Structure formats: structure tokens, C-alpha cells
């Protein structure tokens, strides 16, 4: 056995070391994220184990409410801090978290998401410890709710300091729901799979909501920045590359033959473009971002040399830039034909000094560019359109400046966000009359639903990981153990088996479906899915990721439905068993309530067996009570007979002796008569006292219950004994500050306390000064009176019979008084017990339920 324990210890040490090394490597690779989350998780675990808030039992209600309010405020601040951390992760960190393409995250993004989950778990453990302390204050639920509302009112003033970009009422509402659910969770005093799934569901919704909101905020800022860049159509990079490109085109001998051709010569545009594209590809940015048109016209003859191209466009552009100097690149300010750059050059026709052709080169950003305009990062994720004076210039995807949109255009230099269906568009109006509409599809409910499914799935894997980790390391607090290895709970086992079975089934189905989908896509295209485009995932990969997202949504919601069904089935199976367990725990020798079960299955048979058992038990209890009652009365009769017989013997002897003396010497019998009479009277008084005690015990008067202040009763008892006690006995009264009311018979309780204090005085040895304390303590629901003495204590062999009726004439108080006291206290729904130590003293406790004043 010792060898096995040693091996297990070394295994645990090696596992701990391996995990520590793994976390150190991850923290080294991703320092800011994992360091913070792991540190917070460690702090929360230590806090949960070591911190236990204690409040004095005699603390006032106001102090308890202030203590609970401070704890509530700490949890609310923690929630605000958690939300602020999530904002930093999405908005302010350098990690790209594109929740539009969740499954295309890189490793750094997954690590940061994992750190966010750990931080959330750390906050949950912290909240659990704090809520346990709220319950330690002893406040009633309504009082806790009033305190919570007061704290949330104060929280309205705190929200702006965290710059959470939420309305104050939104954060306060989230805090209220969170604390209210936690109150119900702690009050239920159960840690079940139902609660675990509920918390995972609620926290996943919260994180998905926060992530989605901050992602939209960050995306809005990005769109505004891009809109301002798009509104400035001058592109310095394109201008730098366009000038040498035109020089190469105009200097090419083959192209000059086309440019200087006589009328009516024409040439193929495709051939012309092949020549120009060769030069354009040398300028990578220009060739990937811009598209161009080239017109070769002769104004004198109205002839266009490019076959298949409408010459009117070329002549129209030429007329509008006629005043432009030749050999210059002109950023067109009119943009009627969507061109942002126009250049014209005259080429003389050989053999005719007065004739010339005009080459007009026009360029504009391409709507299908392989690189982003001006190198703007992330521009390819949006659709946009650029207008000048309400005239369309260029766009990516179809974005229309409709009549409705025109009414929403902000003033020059302003912007606004407009929701159109599933699209979120930012409209920006620049000072130079350029309007930019840029947006993307936010997906309606689809995107937050996918984000929820993603977070919920990650939470499940994290819970499984922490369950396995805690099974070996026992690192987490006992109250926060995860359910993978929970003990013998049939309800949890049924729920867990159903959920695990469904998880394995979904994983296998998803894997097979994904492989089949990939194979079918590979068969339809010669390009493998693994090959990725330069600027992001290929179309095949996007289709695959969208398919995975749909599959994830379906499986997560099927899992939730399965979990709900599993919980209902488990409850259906376990509820009668749980009720039976509760009934068995509460089984007594009095009346027991039978269980009801309509089905004649195995559980029904068990219920019937239980009902038969309690019937037999009640019959046996009735017989046992009758037997015990008869035995008790027989024992009582023996004790009464013994107590009566004891004085009768000396009385008989005295009378016999008196008769003998009277027969022999009547004169001598006369003085003896007084002595014998006095002795007989004393013995008769003793018999009368025994009869009275027996009568009082057998015929306890009916209690007349009423509500009264226990403090006043104890004060009266204290004054009585303070006057009657000997000088060497000091009776001290210690009452709590608040008034404590109980519902009982005041006179009978006075008899109880009188008897206990009298017993305490009689228990003090003659060689010791007596110190007797009457102490009243109170909690929210109970009142406890303690009678403490420094007497000789109760011997161990007599402790079991303290409350049993026994007729003795000793001054120790072990007669019928304690038995009567026990009956009186229990009749008032209270209980009485004692603690004693031989030679040091005894403390009797009387516990009674409190009632409202």
C-alpha cells in the first residue's frame, strides 16, 4: 500500500512538472495573455481556499447589510474588470480576432481566447467564494435583495470609470442577473450537472454578447478609417508607378506603330493589352490594384483605331481633358467615367506634318483587385462604393447610393452607421464632396449564434481538461470540482453518460461529414483545399469554414437539446429515488407519508416495498411504544414503591417501639410521644412531596403559548436568584443587545430556568466560590440560553440518564426537574442539551425558535 502511494505521489509530481513546463513555454510564447489569466486563476483558487469572512454572531442587522453590500460591490467590480479585459482583448490588443471567420484564427488568437476563458473561470471562482460569505452574514433573502439593489444603484456611478462602451443600465442589468442566479445557486446547496450546463450556457451567452459587441465597435472604427482613406482618391504609390509605366508604353516601338498608324487602320485590343500588360506587371502594385483603358483616336477624321471599342467614350474623355497639358498625369476631378487617372499624348502621323493621333490612357481602381487600394489592410473584407457629387466612381461588390441612403448622408466631414438588412454600412462624407459607403454583412443572428457555439464548445473542452487536471492534482477548491469524476449520484451519472455519448457521436459524425465534404470539394476543383491564397483563405476554404460553422451551430444546439432531455430523463428516474432517500432519512417511529408512483415498473416495485416497510415499521413502533410505556410505568412504580418504602420502615419501627414502651411504662411513653410524632410528620411530609412530584410529572399542565421577550424573563429570573443566592455564589446575566422574542409558555419556561439555575447552585462544592452565568445569544432564526456553572460536573456514567425521571432526594437536582424541563422545551419546538467536564463545571443549553416582535 505504501509503495502504491509513493508511486502515485511521484506520478502526480511528474504530471505537475510537465504541466508547469507546458504553461511556462506558453507564457514565454504569449506572455501578456496567459500570464495574466493564469495568475488570476491562481489568485482566485488561493482566495477561495484561504479567505473566509467571519462576522460576529451578535453583529447588528445594519453591520450585516453593510458587509453583504461590500461583498456584492466586490463582485460587481470584478464583473466590470472582466468586461474591461475582454474589451482589451478584442479592441486594444494586437491580436487579430476576426469573429467573422472564427475557424480561421491563428494560434495566437486561440491562446488569447483560451486565456479569456481562464479569466472568466477565475472570476466565477472568486464570485463563488464571495457569495458564500454573503450567506455567512445570515441575512434573509429579501434583505439580501434589498442590499443588492442598493449596491447596483451605486454601481451606476462606477460604470463610466471603466470605459466599457456599454450603457450603465446594461452593465447593471447584467450584474443583477448574474448575482441573482448566483444567489439561487448557492441557496440550492447543490452542485449538479444541471447547474454546470446552465452556467456554461449563461457565461457563453455573456461572452458571445460582449465579444460580438466589441468586435462590431472595432469593425466600425476600422470602416471609418478605411472610408476616410477611400475618400482621398489620390494614390501616391500608383502615381509613382504610373509615370515610368507610361514612359515604357509610349517608348515601345511596336506600340508606336499602332499609335502612329494612319486612318483608317485598326488593331485588336487584346493584342494591344498583351503588350501593355507586359510592362504593367513590372509594377506589381499598379497591376494588382488598378485596371486601365486605352483609346487611340484621330480627332480630324473621328476615327478610333481600337476595334470593338466604342469611340464615343474616348472622344468624350478627350474633350473633357482637352485643356490638360500633354505628357502629364491628371487626377481627374470630374470622374464622369469612373477614371481616377487620365493621361493624353499626341503622336504625329509619318508623312503628314499636320496630322496626329491622340492616345488617352485612363486608369481606375479595380473592383476585383488582388491587392488592397493604397495597401489598406483589411479592405478586402468589406464591400464599398465611392461617389463624387452623387456620381458613382468605383466600388467593390454592389453597393448602391439609393434614395433612402441619400437622405442619410451626413454633413461634410461627418459619418454615421446605417443598418440595412444583415449589412452594417458606414457612410462618410468628406470635405471634397466625396461620399464613401463601406460595410460588411454582419449576419444578423447567425454570427452571434456561431460565436456562442464556438465559446460554448471551448468551455466544454476546458471543463473536461480541468476535470482531468483536478482529478490528479486536486488543485481546484472542493466546492468547484468539475463533474467528470463526481461521486455516486445516479442523477449526475445518467446525465453525464447521455451527454458524453452525444458528444462522442457528434464528434464522430462531424469528422466523417467534414472528410466527405473535403473530398467532394477536391474532386470538383484541381486546386487542393490546403493551398491558401496570398491574402487569406481560398474560396474552397471559405466554403469549408462556413460548412464547419453551420455544423458547429447544429451540433451545439443539438447538444443543448440532448442535455435538456438527459436532465429531464435523469430527473424522471432519480426523483422518486431522491424522495425515497429523503423519506428514509426522515423515517421515525411516528407517522410516515407513503410515496406515490403510478407505473408498475422496477421503481414502482421499490416504492411499493417502501410503503409496505413503513406500514410494518409503524405497527412495530406502536407495539414498541406500548411496551416501553408499560415498562416505564413499571419502572416508575418500582421507584415510587422504593421511595415510599424507605420512610415506612423507620415509621413502623418507631411506632412498635412506642407501643412497647407504652405497654411497659406509660409514664415514660408520654415524653417519647412528641419525639415519635415529630419524626412521623417529617416522613409523611416527604411522602407527600414525592407524591406531588410524581403528580406534576405525570400531569403536565397544558402549555399556554404566547409571544414574549426572552430578555425580560431572564432578567426576572436573574433578580430572583441574585437575592436568594448565598454570598459565595455570584449569578451573572449576559444578554445580547437586541430584543429576542419567542413563542412559548412563559411560566413553564420560568420553571425550566429556575430548575437549571437551582441545579447549578447545588452542583457547586462547598469549598469553591460559585460563578454562574446566564447568557442569551441570538441568530436570525434561533435563540440560545446558556446556564454555565463552575461546579463539580456530571460523572460520565450518569450523563445518559440526566433527562430520565428518577426519584431521588439528593440536592444535586437529578430528579424529575430535568425530565420536566426537557418536556417543556420540546413542547415549545426547542431542544435542550448540556456539555460538562468533571471538576470544572457544566453548561446547559436551551435553544428556542425566534419569532417576530
Number of C-alpha atoms within 10 A of each C-alpha: 6 7 8 9 10 11 12 13 14 12 13 15 14 12 15 15 12 12 13 12 12 12 15 15 12 15 17 12 13 15 12 13 21 24 17 16 22 17 14 19 23 15 15 24 20 15 16 22 14 10 12 13 14 9 14 9 14 13 15 11 15 9 13 22 20 14 18 26 21 17 22 26 18 16 22 25 17 17 20 22 15 18 22 16 18 24 22 14 22 26 20 11 14 10 16 14 22 14 19 19 16 18 16 17 16 12 10 15 19 17 19 23 21 19 21 21 21 21 24 22 20 22 20 21 22 22 24 21 24 23 21 18 20 23 16 15 23 19 18 11 13 9 14 22 16 12 21 23 15 14 22 21 13 13 20 15 10 15 21 13 8 13 12 20 14 16 11 15 14 12 20 22 12 14 22 18 11 19 19 14 14 18 19 11 16 15 13 9 8 11 17 16 22 18 12 14 17 14 17 17 17 15 21 22 19 16 21 22 16 20 23 21 17 21 19 17 16 16 17 19 14 15 26 23 13 22 26 18 16 25 22 11 20 15 17 10 13 21 16 12 17 20 14 14 19 20 11 15 18 17 11 14 11 12 16 13 12 18 23 21 21 19 16 10 13 16 14 12 17 11 10 15 15 11 15 20 15 12 17 25 13 12 17 12 20 27 23 18 20 21 17 19 14 20 24 26 25 22 15 10 11 12 18 25 26 20 13 11 14 11 17 13 12 21 22 13 20 21 12 12 18 12 8 15 12 14 13 13 18 17 17 19 11 15 20 15 16 20 22 22 23 23 24 24 17 18 20 16 17 12 8 9 8 8 17 20 25 22 22 20 20 23 20 21 27 20 19 15 17 15 21 21 25 19 12 13 12 12 20 17 13 15 19 27 24 25 21 21 12 12 16 18 22 21 21 18 12 10 16 14 19 9 8 8 13 12 9 14 21 16 13 14 14 12 21 16 19 16 12 11 10 13 16 21 25 25 26 29 24 21 12 12 15 23 31 28 29 27 26 17 17 19 15 12 9 14 19 21 21 24 25 24 24 19 22 22 19 17 20 14 12 16 19 15 14 17 20 15 16 18 15 15 15 13 14 22 17 11 13 14 18 22 17 19 13 15 9 8 10 15 23 23 18 18 24 22 12 19 21 14 12 17 18 11 13 19 13 12 13 16 12 11 15 16 11 12 16 17 13 11 18 15 11 9 10 8 13 16 18 12 11 14 10 9 11 12 17 17 12 19 20 16 15 18 17 16 15 17 22 16 17 20 20 15 22 20 13 15 20 16 12 18 21 17 15 22 22 15 16 19 18 12 15 18 13 18 17 14 12 18 12 11 17 13 9 11 15 13 15 12 12 16 11 16 14 11 14 8 9 11 10 9 16 16 13 16 21 16 12 17 18 13 13 22 16 12 18 18 14 13 17 14 12 13 15 12 12 12 12 12 12 14 12 12 13 16 12 12 16 17 11 13 18 18 13 12 16 16 11 14 19 12 11 19 16 12 15 18 15 13 16 16 11 10 11 13 11 12 18 13 10 15 15 11 11 16 14 11 13 19 12 12 18 16 11 16 18 13 12 18 15 12 15 17 11 14 16 10 9 12 10 9 14 11 15 11 15 18 16 22 20 14 15 22 14 12 17 19 13 12 18 16 10 9 14 13 10 11 17 15 21 17 16 15 19 14 13 13 13 25 22 22 19 23 19 19 12 21 19 16 16 22 22 19 17 22 24 16 19 27 25 17 21 23 13 10 7 12 15 23 18 23 20 22 18 22 18 23 15 16 12 16 20 19 23 21 22 24 25 24 27 19 20 20 12 10 8 10 14 9 11 19 20 16 19 19 18 14 12 9 12 15 20 20 19 19 24 21 18 21 24 18 17 23 20 14 15 19 12 18 18 20 13 15 13 20 15 13 14 13 20 22 22 20 19 22 22 24 20 20 16 9 10
